[in-house]
Amino acid sequence: EHEPALQTPGARAFAAAGLRPLPSGVKQARTILRRERLLAAPEPEPGQEQEQEHQATVASEGDSARRPRRFGRRPRRDAGHGAPVLRLRGVWHELRDGPAILRGVDLQLHAGEAVVLMGRNGAGKSTLLRHAGGLMEPTRGRVELEGELALLLQNPGDLFIHEHVNEEAPAEALRSLGLDGLGERNPRDLSSGQRQRLALAVVLGGERAPSAIALDEPTRGMDREAKRSLAQWLSAQARDGALVLVATHDCEFAVEFATRVVLLARGRVVADGPVAEVLSGGRYFTTESARILGGEENVVRVEEAATTLLARRTAITGPGAAAEAAVGAGLAEAGT
């Protein structure tokens, strides 16, 4: 109630819509919404929810025979973004006497796009980023990059070679990531989230601004407030024209900044489309807001869930009571 930065996504949506009590999880949230007549979708029959989760898992592993239509692969078109920055053309990465990690990946990513790579462990996300950054060569196919790519892998501490933060990266890069007050600190004494941001400042500290920024699981060790801050920074980079490409398992973080999701399974692209389309329909790769509302109206973000719930309250209690609740929660002032 008193520390909004610590609220779960469901609790944030309830608070913004003026609903109480704040839920501790999806099941409690749905119980409250049914009681308040705010949940349109009925509860699944016994065993149905497990079947839905199984279907989503099958989809994530690329079984086209059982894949729900929502996860079907669709051709990707340039939706008003800039010129192509990164192209993967039939990229394979095959291990000698081992499996193929990437299997014929075709992708075209543009300037100004904010894209997340998702998939289970071993799906090929990190390998794809390494190919994008030129650290690995495809065994078949080719990778084409326009400009420079700033790549941050999963071990940020590997980049630190100095005794003080202000020696690791230019002052401007430190300032843009909120690290300008830590100049005399030893990089190894920072928190996990601060080390991630410092490593990002290091890879961004070149003489020329990169045309693409690629991050591999950047939110490890970050609390919710730090994740939101990083998401805002990534959104700003995309608005300034950079391609932003992030591999993550964190759906809540993904929807804070991304507009496009590329879902990998066993080295193949099994879904590629808008965030709301790809992350609203399953049980495995989806957000808490989508689970609470049952995937209705392709709602995946907290703000969308709050707006939807507020509209339903308005329909039941009238605009006066709902508006008063929204003002009390700060939703109306935010322009939502």
Contacts in CASP RR format, 6 or more apart in sequence:
PFRMAT RR
TARGET T0000
AUTHOR 0000-0000-0000
METHOD contacts of the structure
MODEL  1
EHEPALQTPGARAFAAAGLRPLPSGVKQARTILRRERLLAAPEPEPGQEQ
EQEHQATVASEGDSARRPRRFGRRPRRDAGHGAPVLRLRGVWHELRDGPA
ILRGVDLQLHAGEAVVLMGRNGAGKSTLLRHAGGLMEPTRGRVELEGELA
LLLQNPGDLFIHEHVNEEAPAEALRSLGLDGLGERNPRDLSSGQRQRLAL
AVVLGGERAPSAIALDEPTRGMDREAKRSLAQWLSAQARDGALVLVATHD
CEFAVEFATRVVLLARGRVVADGPVAEVLSGGRYFTTESARILGGEENVV
RVEEAATTLLARRTAITGPGAAAEAAVGAGLAEAGT
1 22 0 8 1.000
4 12 0 8 1.000
4 15 0 8 1.000
5 223 0 8 1.000
5 224 0 8 1.000
5 225 0 8 1.000
6 223 0 8 1.000
6 224 0 8 1.000
7 15 0 8 1.000
7 22 0 8 1.000
7 224 0 8 1.000
8 23 0 8 1.000
8 24 0 8 1.000
8 25 0 8 1.000
8 288 0 8 1.000
9 252 0 8 1.000
9 287 0 8 1.000
9 288 0 8 1.000
9 289 0 8 1.000
9 302 0 8 1.000
9 305 0 8 1.000
10 22 0 8 1.000
10 23 0 8 1.000
10 25 0 8 1.000
10 26 0 8 1.000
10 29 0 8 1.000
10 288 0 8 1.000
10 289 0 8 1.000
10 292 0 8 1.000
10 302 0 8 1.000
10 305 0 8 1.000
11 22 0 8 1.000
11 23 0 8 1.000
11 24 0 8 1.000
12 302 0 8 1.000
12 306 0 8 1.000
13 289 0 8 1.000
13 292 0 8 1.000
13 302 0 8 1.000
13 305 0 8 1.000
13 306 0 8 1.000
13 309 0 8 1.000
14 20 0 8 1.000
14 22 0 8 1.000
14 23 0 8 1.000
14 29 0 8 1.000
14 32 0 8 1.000
14 306 0 8 1.000
14 309 0 8 1.000
15 22 0 8 1.000
15 329 0 8 1.000
16 302 0 8 1.000
16 303 0 8 1.000
16 306 0 8 1.000
16 310 0 8 1.000
16 326 0 8 1.000
16 329 0 8 1.000
16 330 0 8 1.000
16 331 0 8 1.000
16 334 0 8 1.000
16 336 0 8 1.000
17 305 0 8 1.000
17 306 0 8 1.000
17 307 0 8 1.000
17 309 0 8 1.000
17 310 0 8 1.000
17 313 0 8 1.000
17 325 0 8 1.000
17 326 0 8 1.000
17 329 0 8 1.000
17 331 0 8 1.000
18 310 0 8 1.000
18 313 0 8 1.000
18 325 0 8 1.000
18 326 0 8 1.000
18 328 0 8 1.000
18 329 0 8 1.000
18 331 0 8 1.000
19 32 0 8 1.000
19 36 0 8 1.000
19 38 0 8 1.000
19 309 0 8 1.000
19 313 0 8 1.000
19 325 0 8 1.000
21 32 0 8 1.000
23 29 0 8 1.000
23 32 0 8 1.000
23 292 0 8 1.000
25 288 0 8 1.000
26 288 0 8 1.000
26 291 0 8 1.000
26 292 0 8 1.000
29 292 0 8 1.000
30 39 0 8 1.000
30 43 0 8 1.000
30 292 0 8 1.000
33 39 0 8 1.000
33 292 0 8 1.000
33 309 0 8 1.000
34 43 0 8 1.000
36 313 0 8 1.000
36 316 0 8 1.000
37 316 0 8 1.000
38 309 0 8 1.000
38 312 0 8 1.000
38 313 0 8 1.000
38 316 0 8 1.000
39 293 0 8 1.000
40 296 0 8 1.000
40 312 0 8 1.000
41 293 0 8 1.000
41 294 0 8 1.000
41 295 0 8 1.000
41 296 0 8 1.000
44 52 0 8 1.000
49 283 0 8 1.000
52 282 0 8 1.000
52 283 0 8 1.000
53 282 0 8 1.000
53 283 0 8 1.000
53 284 0 8 1.000
55 66 0 8 1.000
55 68 0 8 1.000
55 282 0 8 1.000
56 68 0 8 1.000
56 71 0 8 1.000
56 281 0 8 1.000
56 282 0 8 1.000
56 283 0 8 1.000
56 284 0 8 1.000
56 285 0 8 1.000
56 286 0 8 1.000
57 284 0 8 1.000
58 66 0 8 1.000
58 67 0 8 1.000
59 66 0 8 1.000
59 67 0 8 1.000
59 68 0 8 1.000
59 71 0 8 1.000
59 72 0 8 1.000
59 265 0 8 1.000
59 270 0 8 1.000
59 271 0 8 1.000
59 282 0 8 1.000
60 71 0 8 1.000
60 119 0 8 1.000
60 120 0 8 1.000
60 263 0 8 1.000
60 265 0 8 1.000
60 270 0 8 1.000
60 284 0 8 1.000
60 285 0 8 1.000
61 120 0 8 1.000
61 265 0 8 1.000
61 266 0 8 1.000
62 265 0 8 1.000
62 266 0 8 1.000
62 268 0 8 1.000
62 270 0 8 1.000
67 270 0 8 1.000
68 281 0 8 1.000
68 282 0 8 1.000
70 277 0 8 1.000
70 278 0 8 1.000
70 280 0 8 1.000
70 281 0 8 1.000
70 282 0 8 1.000
71 263 0 8 1.000
71 270 0 8 1.000
71 271 0 8 1.000
71 278 0 8 1.000
71 282 0 8 1.000
72 270 0 8 1.000
72 271 0 8 1.000
73 269 0 8 1.000
73 270 0 8 1.000
73 271 0 8 1.000
73 272 0 8 1.000
74 272 0 8 1.000
74 273 0 8 1.000
76 107 0 8 1.000
76 108 0 8 1.000
76 260 0 8 1.000
76 272 0 8 1.000
76 273 0 8 1.000
78 84 0 8 1.000
78 108 0 8 1.000
78 110 0 8 1.000
80 110 0 8 1.000
81 110 0 8 1.000
81 111 0 8 1.000
81 112 0 8 1.000
81 113 0 8 1.000
82 110 0 8 1.000
82 111 0 8 1.000
82 112 0 8 1.000
82 241 0 8 1.000
83 110 0 8 1.000
83 111 0 8 1.000
83 146 0 8 1.000
84 108 0 8 1.000
84 109 0 8 1.000
84 110 0 8 1.000
84 111 0 8 1.000
84 146 0 8 1.000
85 109 0 8 1.000
85 110 0 8 1.000
85 111 0 8 1.000
85 145 0 8 1.000
85 146 0 8 1.000
85 147 0 8 1.000
85 211 0 8 1.000
85 212 0 8 1.000
85 243 0 8 1.000
86 107 0 8 1.000
86 108 0 8 1.000
86 109 0 8 1.000
86 132 0 8 1.000
86 143 0 8 1.000
86 144 0 8 1.000
86 145 0 8 1.000
86 146 0 8 1.000
86 149 0 8 1.000
86 212 0 8 1.000
86 243 0 8 1.000
86 245 0 8 1.000
87 107 0 8 1.000
87 108 0 8 1.000
87 109 0 8 1.000
87 143 0 8 1.000
87 144 0 8 1.000
87 145 0 8 1.000
88 105 0 8 1.000
88 106 0 8 1.000
88 107 0 8 1.000
88 108 0 8 1.000
88 128 0 8 1.000
88 131 0 8 1.000
88 132 0 8 1.000
88 142 0 8 1.000
88 143 0 8 1.000
89 106 0 8 1.000
89 141 0 8 1.000
89 142 0 8 1.000
89 143 0 8 1.000
89 144 0 8 1.000
90 104 0 8 1.000
90 105 0 8 1.000
90 106 0 8 1.000
90 138 0 8 1.000
90 140 0 8 1.000
90 141 0 8 1.000
90 142 0 8 1.000
91 102 0 8 1.000
91 104 0 8 1.000
91 105 0 8 1.000
91 106 0 8 1.000
91 128 0 8 1.000
91 131 0 8 1.000
91 138 0 8 1.000
91 140 0 8 1.000
91 141 0 8 1.000
91 142 0 8 1.000
91 143 0 8 1.000
92 100 0 8 1.000
92 102 0 8 1.000
92 103 0 8 1.000
92 104 0 8 1.000
92 105 0 8 1.000
92 138 0 8 1.000
92 139 0 8 1.000
92 140 0 8 1.000
92 141 0 8 1.000
93 100 0 8 1.000
93 101 0 8 1.000
93 102 0 8 1.000
93 127 0 8 1.000
93 131 0 8 1.000
93 136 0 8 1.000
93 138 0 8 1.000
93 139 0 8 1.000
94 100 0 8 1.000
94 101 0 8 1.000
94 139 0 8 1.000
94 140 0 8 1.000
95 101 0 8 1.000
100 267 0 8 1.000
101 122 0 8 1.000
101 124 0 8 1.000
101 127 0 8 1.000
101 267 0 8 1.000
102 124 0 8 1.000
102 127 0 8 1.000
102 128 0 8 1.000
102 131 0 8 1.000
102 138 0 8 1.000
102 267 0 8 1.000
103 266 0 8 1.000
103 267 0 8 1.000
103 268 0 8 1.000
104 140 0 8 1.000
104 141 0 8 1.000
104 268 0 8 1.000
105 128 0 8 1.000
105 267 0 8 1.000
105 268 0 8 1.000
105 269 0 8 1.000
106 269 0 8 1.000
107 262 0 8 1.000
107 269 0 8 1.000
107 272 0 8 1.000
109 115 0 8 1.000
109 212 0 8 1.000
109 243 0 8 1.000
109 245 0 8 1.000
110 243 0 8 1.000
111 211 0 8 1.000
111 241 0 8 1.000
111 242 0 8 1.000
111 243 0 8 1.000
112 238 0 8 1.000
112 239 0 8 1.000
112 240 0 8 1.000
112 241 0 8 1.000
112 242 0 8 1.000
112 243 0 8 1.000
112 244 0 8 1.000
113 238 0 8 1.000
113 243 0 8 1.000
113 244 0 8 1.000
113 259 0 8 1.000
113 260 0 8 1.000
114 234 0 8 1.000
114 235 0 8 1.000
114 238 0 8 1.000
114 244 0 8 1.000
114 246 0 8 1.000
114 257 0 8 1.000
114 258 0 8 1.000
114 259 0 8 1.000
114 260 0 8 1.000
115 243 0 8 1.000
115 244 0 8 1.000
115 245 0 8 1.000
115 246 0 8 1.000
115 258 0 8 1.000
115 259 0 8 1.000
115 260 0 8 1.000
115 261 0 8 1.000
115 262 0 8 1.000
116 245 0 8 1.000
116 246 0 8 1.000
116 247 0 8 1.000
116 248 0 8 1.000
116 254 0 8 1.000
116 258 0 8 1.000
116 260 0 8 1.000
116 261 0 8 1.000
116 262 0 8 1.000
116 275 0 8 1.000
117 125 0 8 1.000
117 128 0 8 1.000
117 129 0 8 1.000
117 245 0 8 1.000
117 246 0 8 1.000
117 247 0 8 1.000
117 248 0 8 1.000
117 262 0 8 1.000
117 264 0 8 1.000
118 125 0 8 1.000
118 247 0 8 1.000
118 248 0 8 1.000
118 249 0 8 1.000
118 251 0 8 1.000
118 254 0 8 1.000
118 261 0 8 1.000
118 262 0 8 1.000
118 263 0 8 1.000
118 264 0 8 1.000
118 285 0 8 1.000
119 125 0 8 1.000
119 249 0 8 1.000
119 263 0 8 1.000
119 264 0 8 1.000
119 265 0 8 1.000
119 285 0 8 1.000
120 265 0 8 1.000
123 264 0 8 1.000
123 265 0 8 1.000
123 266 0 8 1.000
123 267 0 8 1.000
124 264 0 8 1.000
124 267 0 8 1.000
125 216 0 8 1.000
125 247 0 8 1.000
125 264 0 8 1.000
126 153 0 8 1.000
126 154 0 8 1.000
126 216 0 8 1.000
126 247 0 8 1.000
127 136 0 8 1.000
128 247 0 8 1.000
128 264 0 8 1.000
129 151 0 8 1.000
129 153 0 8 1.000
129 214 0 8 1.000
129 216 0 8 1.000
129 245 0 8 1.000
129 247 0 8 1.000
130 136 0 8 1.000
130 151 0 8 1.000
130 153 0 8 1.000
131 137 0 8 1.000
131 138 0 8 1.000
131 143 0 8 1.000
132 143 0 8 1.000
132 145 0 8 1.000
132 149 0 8 1.000
132 151 0 8 1.000
132 212 0 8 1.000
132 214 0 8 1.000
132 245 0 8 1.000
133 143 0 8 1.000
133 145 0 8 1.000
133 149 0 8 1.000
133 151 0 8 1.000
133 214 0 8 1.000
134 143 0 8 1.000
134 145 0 8 1.000
134 149 0 8 1.000
135 151 0 8 1.000
145 211 0 8 1.000
145 212 0 8 1.000
146 211 0 8 1.000
147 210 0 8 1.000
147 211 0 8 1.000
147 212 0 8 1.000
148 208 0 8 1.000
148 210 0 8 1.000
148 211 0 8 1.000
148 212 0 8 1.000
149 210 0 8 1.000
149 211 0 8 1.000
149 212 0 8 1.000
149 213 0 8 1.000
149 214 0 8 1.000
150 200 0 8 1.000
150 203 0 8 1.000
150 204 0 8 1.000
150 210 0 8 1.000
150 212 0 8 1.000
150 213 0 8 1.000
150 214 0 8 1.000
151 203 0 8 1.000
151 214 0 8 1.000
151 215 0 8 1.000
151 216 0 8 1.000
152 196 0 8 1.000
152 199 0 8 1.000
152 200 0 8 1.000
152 203 0 8 1.000
152 214 0 8 1.000
152 215 0 8 1.000
152 216 0 8 1.000
152 218 0 8 1.000
153 216 0 8 1.000
154 216 0 8 1.000
154 217 0 8 1.000
154 220 0 8 1.000
156 195 0 8 1.000
156 196 0 8 1.000
156 198 0 8 1.000
156 199 0 8 1.000
156 200 0 8 1.000
157 187 0 8 1.000
157 188 0 8 1.000
157 195 0 8 1.000
157 199 0 8 1.000
159 168 0 8 1.000
159 199 0 8 1.000
159 202 0 8 1.000
159 203 0 8 1.000
160 168 0 8 1.000
160 187 0 8 1.000
160 188 0 8 1.000
160 195 0 8 1.000
160 198 0 8 1.000
160 199 0 8 1.000
160 202 0 8 1.000
161 168 0 8 1.000
162 168 0 8 1.000
162 187 0 8 1.000
163 186 0 8 1.000
164 183 0 8 1.000
164 184 0 8 1.000
164 185 0 8 1.000
164 186 0 8 1.000
164 187 0 8 1.000
165 174 0 8 1.000
165 179 0 8 1.000
165 182 0 8 1.000
165 183 0 8 1.000
165 184 0 8 1.000
165 185 0 8 1.000
165 186 0 8 1.000
165 187 0 8 1.000
165 190 0 8 1.000
165 198 0 8 1.000
166 174 0 8 1.000
166 183 0 8 1.000
166 184 0 8 1.000
168 187 0 8 1.000
168 198 0 8 1.000
168 201 0 8 1.000
168 202 0 8 1.000
169 198 0 8 1.000
169 201 0 8 1.000
169 202 0 8 1.000
169 204 0 8 1.000
169 205 0 8 1.000
170 201 0 8 1.000
170 205 0 8 1.000
170 206 0 8 1.000
171 180 0 8 1.000
173 201 0 8 1.000
173 202 0 8 1.000
173 204 0 8 1.000
173 205 0 8 1.000
174 180 0 8 1.000
174 181 0 8 1.000
174 182 0 8 1.000
174 183 0 8 1.000
174 198 0 8 1.000
174 201 0 8 1.000
176 201 0 8 1.000
176 204 0 8 1.000
176 233 0 8 1.000
177 197 0 8 1.000
177 198 0 8 1.000
177 200 0 8 1.000
177 201 0 8 1.000
177 233 0 8 1.000
178 197 0 8 1.000
179 194 0 8 1.000
179 197 0 8 1.000
179 198 0 8 1.000
179 201 0 8 1.000
182 190 0 8 1.000
182 194 0 8 1.000
182 198 0 8 1.000
187 195 0 8 1.000
187 198 0 8 1.000
190 198 0 8 1.000
191 221 0 8 1.000
192 220 0 8 1.000
192 221 0 8 1.000
192 222 0 8 1.000
193 220 0 8 1.000
193 221 0 8 1.000
193 222 0 8 1.000
193 226 0 8 1.000
196 218 0 8 1.000
196 219 0 8 1.000
196 220 0 8 1.000
196 221 0 8 1.000
196 222 0 8 1.000
196 230 0 8 1.000
197 230 0 8 1.000
200 215 0 8 1.000
200 218 0 8 1.000
204 210 0 8 1.000
204 213 0 8 1.000
209 242 0 8 1.000
210 242 0 8 1.000
211 242 0 8 1.000
211 243 0 8 1.000
212 242 0 8 1.000
212 243 0 8 1.000
212 244 0 8 1.000
212 245 0 8 1.000
213 234 0 8 1.000
213 237 0 8 1.000
213 242 0 8 1.000
213 243 0 8 1.000
213 244 0 8 1.000
213 245 0 8 1.000
214 245 0 8 1.000
214 246 0 8 1.000
214 247 0 8 1.000
215 245 0 8 1.000
215 246 0 8 1.000
215 247 0 8 1.000
216 246 0 8 1.000
216 247 0 8 1.000
217 247 0 8 1.000
217 248 0 8 1.000
217 249 0 8 1.000
218 230 0 8 1.000
218 246 0 8 1.000
218 248 0 8 1.000
219 226 0 8 1.000
219 227 0 8 1.000
219 230 0 8 1.000
219 248 0 8 1.000
219 250 0 8 1.000
219 253 0 8 1.000
222 230 0 8 1.000
227 250 0 8 1.000
227 252 0 8 1.000
227 253 0 8 1.000
227 256 0 8 1.000
228 256 0 8 1.000
230 253 0 8 1.000
231 253 0 8 1.000
231 256 0 8 1.000
231 257 0 8 1.000
232 256 0 8 1.000
232 257 0 8 1.000
234 244 0 8 1.000
234 246 0 8 1.000
234 257 0 8 1.000
235 256 0 8 1.000
235 257 0 8 1.000
237 244 0 8 1.000
238 244 0 8 1.000
238 257 0 8 1.000
244 257 0 8 1.000
244 258 0 8 1.000
246 254 0 8 1.000
246 257 0 8 1.000
246 258 0 8 1.000
248 254 0 8 1.000
251 279 0 8 1.000
251 285 0 8 1.000
251 286 0 8 1.000
251 287 0 8 1.000
251 300 0 8 1.000
252 287 0 8 1.000
252 288 0 8 1.000
254 261 0 8 1.000
254 275 0 8 1.000
254 279 0 8 1.000
255 275 0 8 1.000
255 279 0 8 1.000
255 287 0 8 1.000
255 300 0 8 1.000
255 301 0 8 1.000
256 301 0 8 1.000
258 275 0 8 1.000
259 274 0 8 1.000
259 275 0 8 1.000
260 272 0 8 1.000
260 273 0 8 1.000
260 274 0 8 1.000
260 275 0 8 1.000
261 271 0 8 1.000
261 272 0 8 1.000
261 273 0 8 1.000
261 274 0 8 1.000
261 275 0 8 1.000
261 278 0 8 1.000
261 279 0 8 1.000
262 269 0 8 1.000
262 271 0 8 1.000
262 272 0 8 1.000
262 273 0 8 1.000
263 269 0 8 1.000
263 270 0 8 1.000
263 271 0 8 1.000
263 272 0 8 1.000
263 278 0 8 1.000
263 285 0 8 1.000
264 270 0 8 1.000
271 278 0 8 1.000
272 278 0 8 1.000
275 300 0 8 1.000
276 298 0 8 1.000
276 299 0 8 1.000
276 300 0 8 1.000
277 298 0 8 1.000
278 285 0 8 1.000
279 285 0 8 1.000
279 286 0 8 1.000
279 287 0 8 1.000
279 290 0 8 1.000
279 300 0 8 1.000
280 286 0 8 1.000
280 287 0 8 1.000
280 290 0 8 1.000
280 295 0 8 1.000
280 298 0 8 1.000
280 299 0 8 1.000
280 300 0 8 1.000
281 290 0 8 1.000
281 295 0 8 1.000
282 290 0 8 1.000
282 295 0 8 1.000
283 291 0 8 1.000
286 295 0 8 1.000
286 300 0 8 1.000
287 300 0 8 1.000
287 301 0 8 1.000
289 299 0 8 1.000
289 300 0 8 1.000
289 301 0 8 1.000
289 302 0 8 1.000
289 304 0 8 1.000
289 305 0 8 1.000
290 299 0 8 1.000
290 300 0 8 1.000
292 305 0 8 1.000
293 299 0 8 1.000
293 305 0 8 1.000
293 308 0 8 1.000
296 308 0 8 1.000
297 304 0 8 1.000
297 308 0 8 1.000
299 305 0 8 1.000
299 308 0 8 1.000
303 336 0 8 1.000
306 331 0 8 1.000
306 336 0 8 1.000
307 331 0 8 1.000
307 336 0 8 1.000
310 322 0 8 1.000
310 325 0 8 1.000
310 326 0 8 1.000
310 331 0 8 1.000
313 321 0 8 1.000
313 322 0 8 1.000
313 325 0 8 1.000
314 320 0 8 1.000
314 322 0 8 1.000
314 323 0 8 1.000
323 332 0 8 1.000
326 332 0 8 1.000
327 333 0 8 1.000
END
